[in-house]
Amino acid sequence: MFKRFALIPLIALAAAPLCLLDARVVCAQPFPMIDKLAQKVVEKYQNSSCQQLAEERSQPKVPKGEMEQRAISVLRSDPQMRTEFINRVAAPVANKLFECGLIP
């Protein structure tokens, strides 16, 4: 009987990391708007050729649409959302630019 109760703390210790992992997944999505925006940006870079990205960079900046301006305004005003957005897009965008020779 004693051995069975001795296993309960051991099982709890083994299951604790799984519970923490689930909590991180649930907590990792507090900004649904950021999910869509980050996905859109990453897809743009993944689906663009190196030539398209180079041409886009060489052209003068065009005024952004209303939705894009609003998203940028929100990112500028909310440091947590900005951090989450940058964390999601930085690696894929930087990798694509590096592959294309657009950054050293």
DSSP file (Angstrom, degrees, kcal/mol; ACC not computed):
  #  RESIDUE AA STRUCTURE BP1 BP2  ACC     N-H-->O    O-->H-N    N-H-->O    O-->H-N    TCO  KAPPA ALPHA  PHI   PSI    X-CA   Y-CA   Z-CA
    1    1 A M     >        0   0    0      0, 0.0     4,-1.3     0, 0.0     3,-0.2   0.000 360.0 360.0 360.0 -41.3    0.0    0.0    0.0
    2    2 A F  H  >  +     0   0    0      1,-0.2     4,-1.6     2,-0.2     5,-0.1   0.875 360.0  56.4 -63.7 -38.1    2.8    2.4    0.9
    3    3 A K  H  > S+     0   0    0      1,-0.2     4,-1.0     2,-0.2    -1,-0.2   0.868 102.1  55.7 -64.0 -37.0    4.5    1.9   -2.5
    4    4 A R  H >> S+     0   0    0      1,-0.2     4,-0.6    -3,-0.2     3,-0.5   0.912 109.8  45.6 -63.4 -42.3    1.4    2.9   -4.4
    5    5 A F  H 3< S+     0   0    0     -4,-1.3     3,-0.5     1,-0.2    -1,-0.2   0.788 105.8  61.2 -71.7 -26.8    1.2    6.3   -2.6
    6    6 A A  H 3X S+     0   0    0     -4,-1.6     4,-0.7     1,-0.2    -1,-0.2   0.765  99.4  56.9 -70.1 -24.3    5.0    6.8   -3.1
    7    7 A L  H <X S+     0   0    0     -4,-1.0     4,-2.8    -3,-0.5     5,-0.2   0.745  89.6  74.4 -77.6 -23.9    4.4    6.8   -6.9
    8    8 A I  H  X S+     0   0    0     -4,-0.6     4,-2.5    -3,-0.5     5,-0.2   0.931  98.0  43.9 -59.9 -48.8    1.9    9.6   -6.8
    9    9 A P  H  > S+     0   0    0      0, 0.0     4,-2.4     0, 0.0    -1,-0.2   0.883 113.7  52.9 -63.6 -34.2    4.5   12.4   -6.2
   10   10 A L  H  X S+     0   0    0     -4,-0.7     4,-1.9     2,-0.2    -2,-0.2   0.916 110.6  46.0 -64.9 -42.9    6.8   10.8   -8.8
   11   11 A I  H  X S+     0   0    0     -4,-2.8     4,-2.2     2,-0.2    -1,-0.2   0.902 111.4  52.8 -65.5 -40.9    3.9   10.8  -11.4
   12   12 A A  H  X S+     0   0    0     -4,-2.5     4,-1.5    -5,-0.2    -2,-0.2   0.906 109.3  49.1 -61.9 -41.3    3.1   14.4  -10.5
   13   13 A L  H  < S+     0   0    0     -4,-2.4    -1,-0.2     1,-0.2    -2,-0.2   0.887 111.7  49.0 -65.0 -38.0    6.7   15.4  -11.0
   14   14 A A  H  < S+     0   0    0     -4,-1.9     4,-0.4     1,-0.2    -2,-0.2   0.849 114.2  45.4 -70.1 -33.2    6.8   13.6  -14.4
   15   15 A A  H  X S+     0   0    0     -4,-2.2     4,-1.9     1,-0.2     3,-0.4   0.689  92.1  83.1 -83.5 -19.3    3.5   15.3  -15.5
   16   16 A A  H  X S+     0   0    0     -4,-1.5     4,-2.3     1,-0.2     5,-0.2   0.895  88.0  51.3 -56.4 -46.5    4.4   18.8  -14.4
   17   17 A P  H  > S+     0   0    0      0, 0.0     4,-2.3     0, 0.0    -1,-0.2   0.870 108.5  53.2 -61.3 -33.2    6.5   19.7  -17.5
   18   18 A L  H  > S+     0   0    0     -3,-0.4     4,-2.2    -4,-0.4    -2,-0.2   0.900 108.8  49.0 -66.5 -39.3    3.6   18.6  -19.7
   19   19 A C  H  X S+     0   0    0     -4,-1.9     4,-2.2     2,-0.2    -1,-0.2   0.905 111.4  49.5 -65.2 -40.9    1.2   20.9  -17.8
   20   20 A L  H  X S+     0   0    0     -4,-2.3     4,-2.4     2,-0.2    -2,-0.2   0.897 108.9  52.8 -64.8 -39.5    3.6   23.8  -18.1
   21   21 A L  H  X S+     0   0    0     -4,-2.3     4,-2.1     1,-0.2    -2,-0.2   0.928 109.7  48.1 -61.5 -45.3    4.0   23.1  -21.8
   22   22 A D  H  X S+     0   0    0     -4,-2.2     4,-2.3     1,-0.2    -1,-0.2   0.898 110.5  51.8 -61.8 -40.5    0.2   23.2  -22.3
   23   23 A A  H  X S+     0   0    0     -4,-2.2     4,-2.8     1,-0.2    -1,-0.2   0.889 108.7  51.1 -64.0 -38.8    0.0   26.4  -20.2
   24   24 A R  H  X S+     0   0    0     -4,-2.4     4,-1.6     2,-0.2    -1,-0.2   0.896 109.8  49.7 -65.7 -39.0    2.7   28.0  -22.5
   25   25 A V  H  < S+     0   0    0     -4,-2.1     4,-0.2     2,-0.2    -2,-0.2   0.928 114.5  44.1 -65.7 -43.9    0.7   27.1  -25.6
   26   26 A V  H >< S+     0   0    0     -4,-2.3     3,-0.9     1,-0.2    -2,-0.2   0.915 118.6  43.7 -66.1 -42.6   -2.5   28.5  -24.2
   27   27 A C  H 3< S+     0   0    0     -4,-2.8    -1,-0.2     1,-0.2    -2,-0.2   0.673  98.9  73.7 -77.3 -17.0   -0.8   31.7  -22.9
   28   28 A A  T 3< S+     0   0    0     -4,-1.6    -1,-0.2     1,-0.2     3,-0.2   0.523  91.1  59.1 -76.7  -3.2    1.3   32.1  -26.1
   29   29 A Q    <   +     0   0    0     -3,-0.9    -1,-0.2    -4,-0.2    -2,-0.1  -0.350  57.0 128.4-122.2  53.4   -1.7   33.3  -28.1
   30   30 A P  S    S+     0   0    0      0, 0.0    -1,-0.1     0, 0.0    -2,-0.1   0.626  70.0  56.3 -82.6 -10.2   -3.0   36.4  -26.3
   31   31 A F     >  +     0   0    0     -3,-0.2     4,-1.6     1,-0.1     3,-0.5  -0.773  56.0 175.3-124.4  86.1   -3.0   38.6  -29.4
   32   32 A P  H  > S+     0   0    0      0, 0.0     4,-1.7     0, 0.0     5,-0.2   0.840  83.8  57.5 -61.1 -31.7   -5.2   37.1  -32.2
   33   33 A M  H  > S+     0   0    0      1,-0.2     4,-2.5     2,-0.2     5,-0.2   0.896 104.4  52.0 -63.5 -38.3   -4.6   40.2  -34.3
   34   34 A I  H  > S+     0   0    0     -3,-0.5     4,-3.1     1,-0.2     5,-0.3   0.869 103.5  58.8 -66.5 -36.5   -0.9   39.6  -34.1
   35   35 A D  H  X S+     0   0    0     -4,-1.6     4,-2.1     1,-0.2    -1,-0.2   0.950 111.5  40.1 -55.5 -50.4   -1.3   36.0  -35.3
   36   36 A K  H  X S+     0   0    0     -4,-1.7     4,-2.2     2,-0.2    -2,-0.2   0.916 117.6  47.7 -68.0 -43.9   -3.0   37.1  -38.5
   37   37 A L  H  X S+     0   0    0     -4,-2.5     4,-2.2     2,-0.2    -2,-0.2   0.933 113.8  46.2 -65.1 -46.4   -0.6   40.1  -39.1
   38   38 A A  H  X S+     0   0    0     -4,-3.1     4,-2.7     1,-0.2     5,-0.2   0.904 112.3  51.2 -63.3 -41.1    2.5   38.1  -38.4
   39   39 A Q  H  X S+     0   0    0     -4,-2.1     4,-2.6    -5,-0.3    -1,-0.2   0.903 109.7  50.6 -62.6 -41.0    1.3   35.2  -40.6
   40   40 A K  H  X S+     0   0    0     -4,-2.2     4,-2.0     2,-0.2    -2,-0.2   0.915 112.5  46.0 -63.7 -43.5    0.6   37.7  -43.4
   41   41 A V  H  X S+     0   0    0     -4,-2.2     4,-2.0     2,-0.2    -2,-0.2   0.939 114.1  47.4 -65.9 -47.2    4.1   39.2  -43.2
   42   42 A V  H  X S+     0   0    0     -4,-2.7     4,-2.7     1,-0.2     5,-0.2   0.917 112.1  50.1 -61.9 -43.5    5.9   35.9  -43.1
   43   43 A E  H  X S+     0   0    0     -4,-2.6     4,-2.5    -5,-0.2    -1,-0.2   0.885 106.4  56.4 -62.9 -37.7    3.9   34.5  -46.0
   44   44 A K  H  X S+     0   0    0     -4,-2.0     4,-0.7     1,-0.2    -1,-0.2   0.936 112.8  40.6 -59.1 -46.3    4.7   37.7  -48.0
   45   45 A Y  H  < S+     0   0    0     -4,-2.0     3,-0.5     1,-0.2    -2,-0.2   0.895 115.6  49.9 -70.5 -40.0    8.4   37.1  -47.6
   46   46 A Q  H  < S+     0   0    0     -4,-2.7    -1,-0.2     1,-0.2    -2,-0.2   0.845 115.2  43.7 -67.5 -32.6    8.2   33.3  -48.1
   47   47 A N  H  < S+     0   0    0     -4,-2.5     2,-0.3    -5,-0.2    -1,-0.2   0.501  98.2  89.6 -92.5  -4.5    6.2   33.6  -51.3
   48   48 A S  S  < S-     0   0    0     -4,-0.7     2,-0.1    -3,-0.5    -4,-0.0  -0.698  74.5-126.8 -93.5 144.9    8.2   36.5  -52.8
   49   49 A S     >  -     0   0    0     -2,-0.3     4,-2.2     1,-0.1     5,-0.2  -0.433  26.5-110.6 -80.2 163.8   11.2   35.9  -55.0
   50   50 A C  H  > S+     0   0    0      1,-0.2     4,-2.5     2,-0.2     5,-0.2   0.884 120.6  54.1 -61.3 -37.8   14.6   37.5  -54.1
   51   51 A Q  H  > S+     0   0    0      2,-0.2     4,-2.5     1,-0.2    -1,-0.2   0.911 107.3  50.0 -63.9 -42.3   14.2   39.7  -57.2
   52   52 A Q  H  > S+     0   0    0      1,-0.2     4,-2.4     2,-0.2    -2,-0.2   0.918 112.1  47.5 -62.1 -43.5   10.7   40.9  -56.0
   53   53 A L  H  X S+     0   0    0     -4,-2.2     4,-2.1     2,-0.2    -2,-0.2   0.897 111.8  49.9 -65.8 -40.1   12.1   41.7  -52.6
   54   54 A A  H  X S+     0   0    0     -4,-2.5     4,-1.6     2,-0.2    -2,-0.2   0.916 112.2  47.7 -64.8 -43.0   15.1   43.5  -54.0
   55   55 A E  H  X S+     0   0    0     -4,-2.5     4,-1.2     1,-0.2    -2,-0.2   0.909 110.6  51.9 -63.6 -41.8   12.9   45.6  -56.4
   56   56 A E  H  < S+     0   0    0     -4,-2.4     3,-0.3     1,-0.2    -1,-0.2   0.892 109.8  49.2 -61.9 -40.2   10.5   46.4  -53.5
   57   57 A R  H  < S+     0   0    0     -4,-2.1    -1,-0.2     1,-0.2    -2,-0.2   0.828 109.5  52.0 -68.3 -31.6   13.4   47.6  -51.4
   58   58 A S  H  < S+     0   0    0     -4,-1.6    -1,-0.2    -5,-0.1    -2,-0.2   0.683  94.1  87.1 -81.8 -17.1   14.8   49.8  -54.2
   59   59 A Q  S  < S-     0   0    0     -4,-1.2     3,-0.1    -3,-0.3    -3,-0.0  -0.506  91.2 -96.4 -82.4 151.1   11.5   51.6  -54.8
   60   60 A P        -     0   0    0      0, 0.0     2,-0.1     0, 0.0    -1,-0.1  -0.301  52.6 -90.0 -61.4 150.3   10.5   54.7  -52.9
   61   61 A K        -     0   0    0     -4,-0.1    -4,-0.0    -3,-0.1     3,-0.0  -0.417  40.3-146.4 -66.5 133.0    8.2   54.1  -49.9
   62   62 A V        -     0   0    0     -2,-0.1    -1,-0.1    -3,-0.1    -3,-0.0  -0.808  29.6 -96.9 -98.9 139.0    4.5   54.2  -50.9
   63   63 A P        -     0   0    0      0, 0.0     2,-0.1     0, 0.0    -1,-0.1  -0.294  47.3-118.2 -54.8 138.4    2.0   55.4  -48.3
   64   64 A K        -     0   0    0      1,-0.1    -3,-0.0     2,-0.1     0, 0.0  -0.380  26.6-100.2 -80.6 156.3    0.5   52.5  -46.5
   65   65 A G     >  -     0   0    0     -2,-0.1     4,-2.5     1,-0.1     5,-0.2  -0.178  38.2-100.8 -68.1 167.9   -3.2   51.6  -46.5
   66   66 A E  H  > S+     0   0    0      1,-0.2     4,-2.2     2,-0.2     5,-0.2   0.896 121.3  49.2 -60.2 -43.7   -5.5   52.5  -43.7
   67   67 A M  H  > S+     0   0    0      1,-0.2     4,-2.3     2,-0.2    -1,-0.2   0.911 112.6  47.8 -64.9 -41.5   -5.5   49.0  -42.1
   68   68 A E  H  > S+     0   0    0      2,-0.2     4,-2.4     1,-0.2    -2,-0.2   0.898 111.2  50.8 -66.6 -40.3   -1.7   48.8  -42.3
   69   69 A Q  H  X S+     0   0    0     -4,-2.5     4,-2.2     2,-0.2    -1,-0.2   0.894 110.7  49.4 -63.0 -39.7   -1.3   52.2  -40.7
   70   70 A R  H  X S+     0   0    0     -4,-2.2     4,-2.3    -5,-0.2    -2,-0.2   0.910 110.4  50.1 -66.3 -41.7   -3.7   51.3  -37.9
   71   71 A A  H  X S+     0   0    0     -4,-2.3     4,-2.4     1,-0.2    -2,-0.2   0.917 111.5  48.5 -63.0 -42.9   -1.7   48.0  -37.3
   72   72 A I  H  X S+     0   0    0     -4,-2.4     4,-2.2     1,-0.2    -1,-0.2   0.895 110.0  52.5 -64.1 -39.5    1.6   50.0  -37.1
   73   73 A S  H  X S+     0   0    0     -4,-2.2     4,-1.7     2,-0.2    -2,-0.2   0.912 110.0  48.0 -61.6 -43.3    0.0   52.5  -34.8
   74   74 A V  H  X S+     0   0    0     -4,-2.3     4,-1.5     1,-0.2    -2,-0.2   0.921 111.4  50.4 -64.0 -43.3   -1.1   49.7  -32.4
   75   75 A L  H  < S+     0   0    0     -4,-2.4     7,-0.3     1,-0.2    -1,-0.2   0.869 110.7  49.8 -64.5 -35.6    2.3   48.1  -32.5
   76   76 A R  H  < S+     0   0    0     -4,-2.2    -1,-0.2     1,-0.2    -2,-0.2   0.841 114.7  44.0 -70.0 -31.9    4.0   51.4  -31.7
   77   77 A S  H  < S+     0   0    0     -4,-1.7    -2,-0.2     1,-0.2    -1,-0.2   0.657 110.3  55.7 -89.5 -15.6    1.7   52.0  -28.8
   78   78 A D     X  -     0   0    0     -4,-1.5     4,-2.5     1,-0.1     5,-0.2  -0.877  59.4-171.1-123.7  99.7    1.7   48.6  -27.2
   79   79 A P  H  > S+     0   0    0      0, 0.0     4,-2.5     0, 0.0     5,-0.2   0.833  87.3  53.5 -59.1 -34.7    5.2   47.2  -26.4
   80   80 A Q  H  > S+     0   0    0      2,-0.2     4,-2.3     1,-0.2     5,-0.2   0.928 111.4  44.4 -67.8 -43.7    3.9   43.7  -25.5
   81   81 A M  H  > S+     0   0    0      2,-0.2     4,-2.7     1,-0.2    -1,-0.2   0.906 113.4  51.6 -65.9 -40.6    2.2   43.4  -28.9
   82   82 A R  H  X S+     0   0    0     -4,-2.5     4,-2.7    -7,-0.3     5,-0.2   0.926 110.4  48.5 -61.9 -44.6    5.2   44.8  -30.7
   83   83 A T  H  X S+     0   0    0     -4,-2.5     4,-2.6     1,-0.2    -1,-0.2   0.921 112.3  48.5 -61.1 -45.3    7.5   42.3  -29.0
   84   84 A E  H  X S+     0   0    0     -4,-2.3     4,-1.4     2,-0.2    -2,-0.2   0.914 112.9  48.2 -62.2 -43.5    5.2   39.4  -29.8
   85   85 A F  H  X S+     0   0    0     -4,-2.7     4,-1.9     2,-0.2     3,-0.3   0.941 113.3  46.3 -62.5 -48.7    5.0   40.5  -33.4
   86   86 A I  H  X S+     0   0    0     -4,-2.7     4,-2.5     1,-0.2     5,-0.2   0.890 109.2  55.4 -64.0 -39.3    8.7   40.9  -33.8
   87   87 A N  H  < S+     0   0    0     -4,-2.6     4,-0.4    -5,-0.2    -1,-0.2   0.839 111.6  45.1 -61.4 -31.8    9.4   37.6  -32.1
   88   88 A R  H  < S+     0   0    0     -4,-1.4    -2,-0.2    -3,-0.3    -1,-0.2   0.829 123.6  29.9 -82.6 -32.4    7.2   35.9  -34.7
   89   89 A V  H  X S+     0   0    0     -4,-1.9     4,-2.3    -5,-0.1     5,-0.3   0.705  98.4  80.6-102.2 -20.5    8.4   37.5  -37.9
   90   90 A A  H  X S+     0   0    0     -4,-2.5     4,-2.8    -5,-0.3     5,-0.3   0.918  94.6  43.5 -58.2 -51.9   12.1   38.3  -37.2
   91   91 A A  H  > S+     0   0    0     -4,-0.4     4,-2.6    -5,-0.2     5,-0.2   0.945 116.7  44.0 -64.7 -50.1   13.6   34.9  -37.9
   92   92 A P  H  > S+     0   0    0      0, 0.0     4,-1.9     0, 0.0    -1,-0.2   0.912 118.3  44.8 -63.2 -39.3   11.7   34.0  -41.1
   93   93 A V  H  X S+     0   0    0     -4,-2.3     4,-2.6     2,-0.2     5,-0.2   0.939 114.5  47.9 -68.5 -46.5   12.1   37.5  -42.6
   94   94 A A  H  X S+     0   0    0     -4,-2.8     4,-2.3    -5,-0.3    -1,-0.2   0.898 111.0  51.9 -62.2 -40.2   15.8   37.7  -41.7
   95   95 A N  H  X S+     0   0    0     -4,-2.6     4,-2.7    -5,-0.3    -1,-0.2   0.919 111.0  47.2 -62.0 -43.3   16.4   34.3  -43.1
   96   96 A K  H  X S+     0   0    0     -4,-1.9     4,-1.9    -5,-0.2    -2,-0.2   0.934 113.0  48.3 -64.7 -45.3   14.8   35.1  -46.4
   97   97 A L  H  <>S+     0   0    0     -4,-2.6     5,-2.8     1,-0.2     6,-0.9   0.872 112.7  49.2 -63.4 -36.2   16.7   38.4  -46.7
   98   98 A F  H ><5S+     0   0    0     -4,-2.3     3,-1.3    -5,-0.2    -2,-0.2   0.928 109.3  51.2 -67.6 -45.2   19.9   36.6  -45.9
   99   99 A E  H 3<5S+     0   0    0     -4,-2.7    -2,-0.2     1,-0.3    -1,-0.2   0.851 111.4  49.3 -59.1 -34.3   19.2   33.9  -48.5
  100  100 A C  T 3<5S-     0   0    0     -4,-1.9    -1,-0.3    -5,-0.2    -2,-0.2   0.504 114.0-117.9 -84.5  -4.3   18.6   36.7  -51.0
  101  101 A G  T < 5S+     0   0    0     -3,-1.3    -3,-0.2    -4,-0.3    -2,-0.1   0.728  79.3 124.7  74.3  21.4   21.8   38.5  -50.2
  102  102 A L  S   <S+     0   0    0     -5,-2.8    -4,-0.2    -6,-0.2    -5,-0.1   0.600  74.0  34.2 -91.0 -12.3   19.8   41.6  -49.0
  103  103 A I              0   0    0     -6,-0.9    -2,-0.2    -9,-0.1    -1,-0.1  -0.984 360.0 360.0-134.5 149.5   21.5   41.6  -45.6
  104  104 A P              0   0    0      0, 0.0    -6,-0.1     0, 0.0    -2,-0.0   0.515 360.0 360.0 -66.0 360.0   25.0   40.6  -44.8
